[in-house]
Amino acid sequence: MKNIDNLSKIASQVRRDIIRMVNAAASGHPGGSLSSTDVLTTLFFKVMNHNPSGWKADGVGYDMFFLSAGHLSPVYYSVLARSGYFGKEELASFRKFGSRLQGHPSVEWSVPGVHISTGSLGQGLSVATGAALAKKLNNDKNFVYALIGDGESQEGQIWEAAMFAAHKKVDNLIVITDYNGQQIDGPVGEVMNLGDLRAKWEAFGWECIEADGHNFEQISEAFAKAKSSAGNGKPKMLLMKTVMGKGVDFMSGTHHWHGKAPNADQTVKALAQLEETLGDF
Amino acid sequence: MKEYINTGNKDTRSGFGAGLLEAGKMDPNVVALCADLVGSLKMDAFAAEFPDRFYECGIAEANMIGLSAGLALSGKIPFAGSFASFATGRVYDQIRQAVAYSHTNVKICASHAGITLGEDGATHQIMEDIGLMRMLPGLTVINPCDYNQTKAATIAIAKHNGPVYLRFGRPSVPNFTPENQSFEIGKAIKLADGNDVTIIATGHLVWEAIQAGIELEKAGISADILNIHTIKPLDKNAVLESASRTKAVVIAEEHLIAGGLGEAVSDFLSGNYPVFTEHVAVDDRFGQSGEPSELMKAYNLGSADIIKAVQRVLSKK
C-alpha cells in the first residue's frame, strides 16, 4: 500500500510538470499526457528494469520503452527527468529554441531515454517490435514496452505491426493503449469508431489485458500478468482505460485539451488541484 | 579511350543478392527484411543461409521500415528490400522519421528502379526516388551501374555506419566493372579521360555513357566520363576537376530531371563553376509498359541520346 501511495505522489508531481511545461511553452499536448500519467509513472517507477543514470541508446541488457504517440512528450519528459535520466530543471526548456526537449521526442537531439524519434503517428509500434526482435536475437531476456494512443490506432501501420508481432510470436513486447476515447477532433467513437478494440487485438493474435489506467493496483497487476506470460508466444496489449485530462477537473473527459496549453489563470486553477510532492522544476 | 569489356549481361539486383549473402557471412549483425518480394530482390540465398536473421514482413512496407529502425538500435544492420517505388514513395514518412531523423543504421535496398522495370508500367516505374531520398538530411544515396559494382556496394554499405538508400534494377545489363572491386562511398570513378566534354552518368546509364564516348571519339570529341555511383554525398571535387577543364557537362540517369543527379550536379556547378549542362533524363512524365530496351529508346535514355546532348552542350560552349 505504501508503494501505491508513493506512485500516486509521483504522478501528482508529473501532472504538475505537464501543466507547467505546456503553460511555459504556450503549446503542447496536456490531455493525453495527463491520461497516461498513472500508467507511465507505474512503468518507470515500479515495473521497468532500467538504468536511468547509465542509459544507453542500444538498450542492451535493460528494458526499453517507446512512446509511439510522440505528442505525449510532456509526460514522457517528466517521467524521464523524475526517474533520473536528466535533471528536472531541464523541463523548463520544453519546446524552446535550442532545447533537447523538442515538441516531439527526437533522437537527433540526444535525449537520454529516447531511442527513436516519434510524432508522426503509427510508427512507434513497428520500431518497438523491431527492438523486441533484436532482443530475441541477442538472447536478451528484457522486455520492450511501447505506448500507443487509441486515436493513433486509426493508423494502418499499427495493424501491420500487430499482424507481424503475432505472426512472429514477439512475446517480449508489452504494448499499452492509452484508451482515453478522445482525439483532436472529438470523441474517438465519433471521429472514427474503433469498434471493439479488445476483440480486434485478440483477433490479431494478441493477449489482451484490460485495466483501469488510473488505479495503481490494477495497473501493476496488468504489467505483472503481461510479464509473467512472456514465453507464451503472444505479444501483449494492455488496454488501459483512462480519462483524457485526468487530474484537472476542467480538462477531464474532453478532447478540448488534447493539444491546447492552459493560460496563466487556468494554470493556477489546475495546479491548485495537484499536490507538489517532489518539488517543481 | 580505355576499353571496357562486357563479361556477360547480368541484373544488378542479383549483384545485391550476392553482396547481401557475403555481407551476412562477414558480419553476424547483418539482418534482412523483405515485403513479399524475396525472389524479385534475389534475397533467397541470404534467407536460406541465415533463416534466423531474415524477416519476411508480408505486404506491409511501412512496418518493415519501422522494424528495421528498431532492429538497428542495438547494433543490428538491417537491409530492408522492396521495389524502389514501395521502398521510397510509399514509406517516405517512415524513412524520414524512423531512419533519417532517428539516425538509425538502416539500409533501404530498392530494386526495379527506373523505367527499365518494363512491362509493369508506371505504377511500379518510380523515377522520383533519387530525389525523394536525396532530400532527406543525412541519407546516403547510391546507384551502382552493374552486377559487380552493386555487389561491392552492398558489402560496402554493411560496413558503413549510417542510413543508406541503395538503388538497383531489374533488367540484365552489361557487367563490365571489375569483379571483387573495392567500393568507396562518395568517390566518383573516372572511366575515360577527355577534354572536350564531361559526361556524368549513374546506374544503367553508365554503360550507355561509355558507348557514347566511343562514338564521340570517332567523331573527334574526347569525353571525360565519370561514373557517379554515390549521388549523395556528391563527389564535388571530381565534378569540379572535370567541369573546370571541359566547360561542358552532360548528366545521364534513369530518373526524372527533377530531383536527380543532374540537378545535384547543376546546382553544385552553378555556385562553383558555372558551365552549360544538359540532362539525359526523363522530363516530367510517367513511364509506361514495354520492354526495357524499347522504353530506354522511347524515353531518350540511350547512348544516342547522350551523343545528342553532347552536341547540344558543345554548341553552347
Interface residues (C-beta under 8 A of the other chain):
Chain A: A57 D58 G59 V60 M64 F66 S106 V107 E108 H115 I116 S117 T118 G119 S120 G122 Q123 G124 L125 S126 V127 A128 T129 G130 A131 A132 L133 A134 K135 L137 N138 D140 G156 Q157 E160 A161 M163 F164 H167 K168
Chain B: V31 D52 R53 Y55 C57 G58 A60 A62 N63 M64 I65 G66 L67 S68 A69 G70 L71 A72 L73 S74 G75 K76 P78 D93 Q94 R96 Q97 A98 Y101 S102 H103 T104
